Amino acid sequence: MDKTSLQPQSVFKCFAQVNQIPRPSKKEEKMIEFLLDFGKKLGLETKRDEAGNVLIRKPATPGFEDRQTIILQSHMDMVCEKNRDVEFDFSKDAIQTYVDGEWMKAKGTTLGADDGIGVAMEMALLESTDIEHGPLECVFTRDEETGLSGAEGMKSDFMNGRLMVNLDSEDEGQIFVSCAGGCRTLAQFEYKEEPLPEDFFTFSLAIKGLTGGHSGDDINKKRANANKLLARFLYVSQQKYDLRLVDIQAGGLHNAIPREAWCLCAIPMKDKESITVDWNVFLADVEEEYSVTEKTMKFVLESETKAVSAIEKDCALRLIKALQAVYNGVFAYCQDIDDLIETSSNLASIHKKEKTIDVLSSQRSSILSARHNMAYTVAAAFELAGAKVDIGEGYPGWKMNPNSKILAIAVEQYKKLFKKDPMVLGIHAGLECGLFSEKFPGMDMISMGPTLRGVHSPDEKLLIPTVQMVWDHLLAILKNAPKK
């Protein structure tokens, strides 16, 4: 399969346009202008709100004027992650895509199909002249990935419809009807520098090449967290040696399972060979533990220019012990739906700054009280280590509507198209539907999308045949929208 044979052509043409435009979270200005221009050139009612969200309305096609308005919604921003050895500027460079068998991928960066492919489907519908549908409201929200601030800032009169199809899910054949809420917990360790003794060996430790992934969707897939692995080695090492921590820069985005972690350390010169042996033994242990999910990880120990100072030893040890102790991964499963994660936490990033070491983690749960408990559990580990902890307000979950009209239509049309039942599920990731359910009482929603893998990492890929399947399903839903 090559790019010229991608189907549906209209959707992939629009996706290629989207990937020409820089759209990092919180820096979506170019994308906003593109969408406003796109709608106006089509002669359609187009507007943006104070939060930066864009809405384009398209009237019903002849014969469908009596149908209820359906809102199609996707987010315009993307997670900007790249491999460390890749030169790429997300503020100006276009995503470089290629086809590998049945998958579309990007060269060393995130693909942007989360949620660029949803944006592309909306654009293709707005451009279309031969698709039957009732009144449409195509909504493009900003900053979904780093705070849901677009949906959070949306006013209750921005959208008129009360039936919504969110196009931000990642498994064809699965229709999502509920989602987890989430929050972030920031722990800050204040530190001072102290001089290193003369006879110390300075070295860096790097863990890279892990699978990573989405901290909601992939948290139960038995993948390693680079931050936890690095903390584990440091914890054992500080028990054996006079270990000093000079610098630490580990992990990245709050909603990504860390793929890479790095730190700069020092130990007495007499222990130089021993720490190297320990590192190699540790690598062998981890390779055995994660023999299925982590086949490409790399552990690197390198001698560095001698440091003259390090983080005050007491603070460094408190940090290391807290990182070893803090919970990471699935915490509880849903009691109502088999195999659905209820509550989890992700140790996302550890960064030494000018006066503090900042440790960011994210908590998710479909139950608000359980999310609070998860955040308290994480906070307690850091508070015991003397850190200042701040738990963010977070965002709400989305509860299933057992009488959903849009769900009934989606299930019926899926059966007709594919001669099988779709899976109706809840999702552990956060969706903007949670905020919409709060801001627009009575909003009837589902979430769907083509199959994606490796989202929020440079391994992100889109299963090309599922785009046509979701497109066909979406058009069938629109053609069978309920009457007013």
N, C-alpha and C positions, 0 to 999 in steps of 0.2 A: 504494500500500500504506500502511495506517495501523496503529497499534499494536494495534487491536482484531482485526486479521486475521493477526497474527503466529502462525506455526506452527513447531514444536508449541507449543500454548498453555501446556502445563504447564511447559515449559522457560523460555519467555519470562516467565511469571508469576514463577518462581523468580529469574530474572535481575533482574527489577524489584525484588524483595525484597533481593537482594544489593546492588544499587546504592543502596539507602537507607542502607546501613551504612558508615561510614568505615572504611577498611582500609589505610591507608598501611603500607608495609613497616616492620617493627619496632614498629608501633603497632596491632596487630590485635586488641587485647583485646575490643573490642565485637563483632568478627566471631567470635571464639572463643566468647564467651558466647552469641551468636545460634545458632551451630551446635550447641553443647551442648544448648541449650533445644529446638532443632528436633528433634534425635534423641530426646531424652527424651519430648517430647510425642507422638511416634510410637510410644512404647513399645519402642524399640529399644535394644540394648546400645550405650552411648555412653561414650567416655572421651577424656581428653586426657593427653598425656605432659608431662614436665618441660620440653620444648622449646616447648610450645604447640601441637603438632599435635593434630588431632581425628580420631578414628576412630569411625564408626558402622557396626555390623554389621546386616545384614538376612538372615534365614534364607531358604532356597530356597523357591520356590513349589511347591505340590503337584505331584509327578511329576518334580521336578528335584533331589531330595535327593541323588542319586548323582553329581552333577556336582562338578568341582573348584571350589574357591573362586576367584573372580576379584576382584582388587583394582582399584577405579577410583580414580584419584588426580588431584587438581588442587591448585593453590595458592590460598590465600585472600587474599593481599595483592595490591596493584596499584601500578603506577608512577603517581606523582602529578605530572603535568606540566600546566601551563596556559599559555595565552597571556598575555603580560605585562600586557595591558590588561584582563584578566578578573579580577573580584573573586570569589574562591572560597577557602574554607577546607576543605582536605581532611580536617581533623581533626573536622569536624562537619557539613559540607554534603553533601547527597545529590547524586549525579551526575544531571545533567539530560539525558536522552536524547531523541532525536527520530528520525523516519524520513525518509530522503531517497531516494526511489525504492526500490531494493532493498537499501539500506544503512541500518544503524543507526549513529548518531553521537552525540556529546555536545557540549553547548554550551560550546566554548572550553576543554575539558579532555580528558584521556584518558578513554576510554569505560569502561575496566575490564573489557572482554571478555577481556582477558589478565589473569587466567584466570577471571574471573567467570562466563563462559559454561560453562566446565568444571565449576565449583562448582554452577551451576544444573542441569546435566544430572544430576549425582549426586543433588542434592536431589529432582529430579523422579522419579528411579528409587526413591528411598527412600520417597516419598509414594505411589507407584503401587500400585494394587490389581489391575491387569489386565495386567501385563507378566510374561512367563514368564522365569525365571532361576534359576540355581543360587545357592549361598551367595555373598553379596556383602560385601566390606569397602570402604566408602567412606572414603577418606583425604583429609584437607584439611591441607596443610602451610602453615606460616607462613614469612614472610621469604624467599621464593624469589628476589625481584627484587634484593635488595641483599646477598646473601651465602649464600643456600641454608642458612641456619642452622637452619631447621626440619628439613630432611632430614638435615643434618649431625648434629643433636642427637638424632635418632631412635634408640632402642635396637633391637637386633636381634630382640627378642621382641614388638615393637609390632604387627606384622602377621603373620598366620598363612599367608596364601595365597602361592603362588609363580607365579601368572599375573597380570600387571598390564597395564591399559590406562591410560596417562597421557593426560590430556585437555588438553594444553597446547601443541598444535601449531597451525599457522595457515594450512593450505592443505587444503581438502577434496580428497579423491582422492589424497592423499599419506599414506603410512604410513611413519613414521620408525622406524629400527631401530638408530641410533647417533647420538651427539652429540659435540660438542667439549667439552673441558675448558677452564677459564679461570683467570686470575689477574689481580690488579690491581697496578700499579706506581705508587708515590707518590714524586714528586720534590719536595724542599723546598729553596727558596732562602732563606737567611737574609738579611735586608736591614736597612739603616738609612736614615733619612730625611735628606735634605740640602735646604737652602733653595733656592728657585727665584730666579733673577735677576729684577730688577724689570721688565725690558722683555720679558717672555714672555707669549705668548698661550695661554690654557688652553681646551681644547676636548675634547669627548667624541666617540668613534667607536662606532657601534652597527651590528651586522649582525643582521638578524632576518628572519623569514619563510621560512627554509630548510625543506626537506622533512623533514630529520632521519630518525628511525626507529630500529630496533633495531640495536645495534652488531654483532650476529651475523647475523641474517637479512638485513639490508639493506646490509651493508658492501660488497657487490659491485655495488650498483645505481647506481654513478656519481654519488652524491649528494655535495654539498659539505659540508665540516666547518667550521662557523663559526669555531672556534678556529684552525684552520689558515689560513683566509682572513685573519683579523685579524692573526695572527702574520706572515703574508706581507707585509701592508701596512706593519706596523711595521718589519720587517727592511729593506725598501727605503727607508723614510723615514729610519731612523737612519743610513743611508749618505749621505743628501743633506743632512740638517739636524741641528742640535744638539737632538735629540729627547729629552725627558724623560718618563718614565712615572710618572704620579701614582698611578693605581689600575687594577686589572684584575679584572673579574668576568665570567668567560666559561664557557659550557657548564653542564652540570648533572649528571645521573646517569651513573654509570660505564658503564651498559649502553645508553646512548642516544647516537646521533650528534648532536652539538650543533647546535641550530637557531639559537641566539642567542649573541652575544658582545659584550661592552662593555668599553671602557677609557677612562680619562681621561689626557690627554697635555698637554704644553706644548712650544712651540717659540718661537724669537725672533719678536717681533712683525713683523719685516720679511718673514718667510716665511709669514705668515697666508694671503695669497691663493694662494701656490704650493701649499700643502698641500691647499687646497680643490680646486684644479684636479687635483692628483694623485689625490685621492680619487674624483673623478668619472671620471677616466680608468680608474682601477682598477675601478670599478663596471662600466664598459662592457666591459672585458676579461673580467671574471668572468661577466657576462651572456652573452657569446659562448661562453666555455668550458663553461658549464652551461646552454646554451639549451634542452636537453631536460628536464633533471631539476629545475631550479630556476627556475620561472616566477613565483614570488611573493616573491622576496627583496627586502629593502629595506636600503639603506645610508644611514645618517644621520650627518652631522657637525654638531655644534651647539656654539656658543660657550657656555662655562660661567663661573661666578664664578671669578675668579683664584685659583688654588691658591697656597699659601705654601711648600709643600715637595713633594718628589717622592722616589721610590725612588732610592737612591744610583745614580748613572749607570752605574758599572761593573757592578753587579748587574743592572740593567735590561737592559743590552746583552747580558750573558751569558744571561739568560732569553730574550730575543727570539731570539738566534741558536740556542739549543737548541730553541725551539719551531719555528723554521724547519727545523731539521735532523731532528727526530725523525720516525720513520717512522709513517705513518698509512694504513690501508687494507688491502687484501688483500696478503699477503706471499707465499703459496704455495698452489697447488692440489693436491688429492689425486692421488696417482699411480695409485690403483686405481679410482676412480670419476670419470668424466668430469664436469667442471664443478662438482665439489664443492670448496668452499673448505677448505683444510687449516689454514692459519694466517693470522691477521690481528691488527691492533692498532688501537685507537680512542683518539685524544686527546680525553678526555672533558671535563675541566674545568680551569680555571685561576682560582685565587682568592687575592687578596691578603688576608692575615689580619694579626693584630696584630704578629707578629714574623717571619712567613714568608710566602712565596708558594708555595702548594701546587698542584702539577700532577698530576692523576690520569689515568692511562690504563689501558686494559684489554686484555689479550692473550688470544687464543683459539687452540686447535689441537686436532685429533683425535689428535695424537701428542704425548706428554708431552715428549719431548726437543725437539721443534720449538717447543712452547710456551715451554720454558725459553729457547731461543735467541732467540725473539721478545722476551721480557722483557729478556734481556741486551742486545739491540740497542737497545731503548728506553732502558734504564738507562745504557748507555754514552754516549749523546748528552747526557744530563743530568749525568752524572758529569764529563764533559769540561768542562762549563760550571760546575762547582764546586758542584753541588747534592748534597744528601744523599739517597740513593735507598733505598727499601725495597720489595722484591718480596714480595707476599703469598703465602701457601701455595697458595691457589687450590683448585679442585675438580676431580675426575677426569672424564674422558670416559666414554663408554659404547660398548663394542665390540659389533658385530653378532653375533647368535647364528644361525649358518646352519641350525640344527635347531630353530628356534622353533616350538612348537605353536600359540601364540596368533597368530603371524604367518600360519601356514598357514590357520587358521580365518578370520582377517580378510580375507585375499586371496580365499579361496573365496566368502565371503559377499558381498563387494563385487562380484565378477563376477556372482553370481546377481541381485543387486539392480539393478545399473546396466548390465549387459551390456558391460562393458569392464574392462580390467585397471587396478588402482590402481598408482600409482607407489610403489615401495619405495626409500626414500632414507635417507641420512644427513643430519643438519642441523648447520649451523655454530654455531647457538646452543647455550648450555648448558641441559641439562635435568636435573631431579632424578634422572632414571634413572641418570646416572653415579654418583651417591652410592648409590642403591639397589643397583646392581650390585656395589658394593664392600661394602656392609653386609649384603646378603642374597644370598650366593653361590647361583647357580643360578636366580635370579629371571628369569623369561621375560617380556619386556616389548615392547610397541609404544607408539608415541605417535601420536595423531591429534587432529583438531579441525576446526572450521569455518574458513572463509576470513576472515582478518583482514588489514587493511592499515594502515600508519601506526602500528603499535604503539609504545608508549613516547613518543608525542607527542600533542598535542591533535588531530591529524588521524586518530587511531585510528578505524577503522570496521569493522563486522561485516557480512558479506554474508549477508543474512537467509535466502535459500533454502538455503544450505549447512548451516544449523543442522538443518533437517529431514533432509537427506541423511545427516549424521553421526549424528543420532539414530537413524534407521532402521538404519544400519550397526551402531551400537553394540548395539541390541536384537537384531539377528541374530547378532552375536558371542555375546551372553549366552545366547541360546536354544540355541546350538550349542556351548556350552562342553564340553570333553572330560570324560569320566567319570573318577572317582577310580581 
